[in-house]
Amino acid sequence: MTNIEKSSGNVFADLGLKNPVEMQARADLTHQIYKIIKQKKLTQTAAAELLGIKQPDVSALMNGKLTNFSLDRLLHLLVRLNRDVEISIKPAISKKMSAGIHVLSMQ
């Protein structure tokens, strides 16, 4: 019989990685950037020019390699993609779950 463990909702926490909340937020923001680039049908070269970064950095983003991208840098890339970014601070949803960073998209 296979042992199945319920996810916490954050794969980075489930894997025991450092800073799982930040890592999940960076992954979520990168996914939004990916979707916008695909939606606009931009080549990596065109996306690099629009974002003000090098094409290999766009390639890294598109392939989920987040090592060189801080939350701050990802937020600025979204602005360069003509997206407003709002930061909302509020109490945690419940006392049972720890507070975190959540990315909501209104495309």
LINDA-V605570 format. One record per residue. N is the residue number from 1. RES is the residue in one letter. PSI is psi as a letter, one per 40 degrees, with the letter a starting at -180 (999 if undefined). OMEGA is omega as a letter, one per 30 degrees, with the letter a starting at -180 (none if undefined). Layout:
# LINDA-V605570
<<N	RES	PSI	OMEGA> <N	RES	PSI	OMEGA>>
This chain:
# LINDA-V605570
<<1	M	h	a> <2	T	h	l> <3	N	h	a> <4	I	h	a> <5	E	h	l> <6	K	h	l> <7	S	i	l> <8	S	e	a> <9	G	e	l> <10	N	h	a> <11	V	d	a> <12	F	d	l> <13	A	d	l> <14	D	d	l> <15	L	e	l> <16	G	f	a> <17	L	i	l> <18	K	i	l> <19	N	f	a> <20	P	d	l> <21	V	d	l> <22	E	d	a> <23	M	d	l> <24	Q	d	l> <25	A	d	l> <26	R	d	l> <27	A	d	l> <28	D	d	l> <29	L	d	l> <30	T	d	l> <31	H	d	l> <32	Q	d	l> <33	I	d	l> <34	Y	d	a> <35	K	d	a> <36	I	d	l> <37	I	d	l> <38	K	d	a> <39	Q	d	a> <40	K	e	a> <41	K	f	l> <42	L	i	l> <43	T	i	l> <44	Q	d	l> <45	T	d	l> <46	A	d	l> <47	A	d	l> <48	A	d	l> <49	E	d	a> <50	L	d	a> <51	L	e	a> <52	G	f	l> <53	I	i	a> <54	K	i	a> <55	Q	d	l> <56	P	d	l> <57	D	d	l> <58	V	d	l> <59	S	d	l> <60	A	d	l> <61	L	d	a> <62	M	d	l> <63	N	e	l> <64	G	f	l> <65	K	h	a> <66	L	e	a> <67	T	d	a> <68	N	e	a> <69	F	h	l> <70	S	i	l> <71	L	d	a> <72	D	d	a> <73	R	d	l> <74	L	d	l> <75	L	d	l> <76	H	d	l> <77	L	d	l> <78	L	d	l> <79	V	d	l> <80	R	d	l> <81	L	e	l> <82	N	f	l> <83	R	h	l> <84	D	h	l> <85	V	h	l> <86	E	h	l> <87	I	h	a> <88	S	h	l> <89	I	h	a> <90	K	i	l> <91	P	i	l> <92	A	i	a> <93	I	d	l> <94	S	i	l> <95	K	e	a> <96	K	d	a> <97	M	i	l> <98	S	i	l> <99	A	i	a> <100	G	a	l> <101	I	h	a> <102	H	h	l> <103	V	h	l> <104	L	h	a> <105	S	h	l> <106	M	g	a> <107	Q	999	none>>
